[in-house]
Amino acid sequence: MPDHFSTRQSLQARNLSCFRDDRLLFEGLDFTLENSQVLLLEGKNGSGKTSLLRIICGFREQDDGEILWCGNAIEDSDFFAQMAYVGHLDGVKKELTVTENLKTALALGRPGKYSLDQALEKVHLAGYDNSLVQSLSAGQKRRLSLARLLISSNTLWILDEPFTSLDKDGISLIESLMHEHITAGGMIILTSHHDLVLHESYVQKINLSPCH
Amino acid sequence: MISAFFAIVRRDLILAVRLRAEAVNPVFFFILVVTLFPLGIGAETKLLQTMATGIIWVSALRAAMLSLDSLFRSDFDDGSLEQLLLSPHPLTILVFAKIIAHWLVTGLPLLIVAPLLAVFLGLPQQALGTLLITLVLVTPVLSLIGSIGVALTVGLRRGGMILSLLVLPLYVPVLIFASNAVAMAGNGYAVDAQINILIAILLLSVVLAPLPAAAALKMSMS
């Protein structure tokens, strides 16, 4: 597999902490993520996994600490050109067709490794190009939002429970895509209740157990 | 960046066509309210004629406010807004694209219907041109200023009331100048001053509104 990411990149968190309604979710959190690494966030419901992802995406301000992309603060770096996020919400318009959705996503980012058709092929949605998203099943919608990762150029995937509503085939499909991304030098941060089959050497785990 | 801008405008226009029923709602409301006035007031042509300007402007304002909530609501609910925020392109530009699409869908139809309704209410002939010009200048301002209010309240489940309170005071100056211009034109006076002020307000809001709207959206997201 060729190395698509020739320059080394890193995401670094230093001393992060986050409160929610006066409740401490986590504090003093440090991690460094580099090319070809996966960061798996574990923890019970409400332990702050999603909050941490939203802090990394910049939707939420951390209460303390800093996040650096290649050594620079996120706002002063090309972080947003290098990342893609798939959260609880699919982020697709149900009144638009599959292709229209992906075209919008493409216009918002930069073209990546795969063309629209190739990406749809990859997530097993070929032939659904002109179907309205509202006629797709929940699992198909999820696969469509994951197709977004393939059409735009990005190093870092941030995935919040990517396996939700996917069937067995869907899960192994996404796992193979993740494996491909990692071996090509990409990075992934994800939360999942599903056991990952990725090789241990790629994966670091952070357990956000309640601190009180 | 330009392609992202047009992609958003295009997407929102396609959505408006697919959701026709929702898109025509404000115009329908506008027509309904204006046609109800003559029924409520009775066959008093003189009174209607004097009130025509006010009726049209207040109804147009209300119609614009009704349509505001749709500006970011569905994007907020289905996660498209998250994707907009994460785009490497400046959010201000993307928000501006959404505002333009919103104006094309909700403001433009008002331009077409309002002169007809003005004739229906007996607005003097010589005021019709001014009415059209002021509508062209004011309807984009309504969408632009409104976008700040919606961006601030989109995270609240029941933001409708607060939205009105936030946005209406900002609408008052345009309402005053626009209706004054139409009334003066009806009496045969020159209205250059009002038109110039409205142009200034439009230019100011084009430059100044998308910026706080984008910042407010980021706040609503957290």
Interface residues (C-beta under 8 A of the other chain):
Chain A: R54 C57 G58 F59 R60 E61 D78 F80 A81 M83 A84 Y85 G87 H88 L89 D90 G91 V92 K93 K94 E95 L96 E100 K103 T104 A105 A107 L108 G109 R110 R148
Chain B: S3 A4 F6 A7 I8 R11 I14 L15 R18 L19 S74 D77 D78 G79 S80 E82 Q83 L84 L85 L86 S87 P88 H89 L94 K218 M221 S222
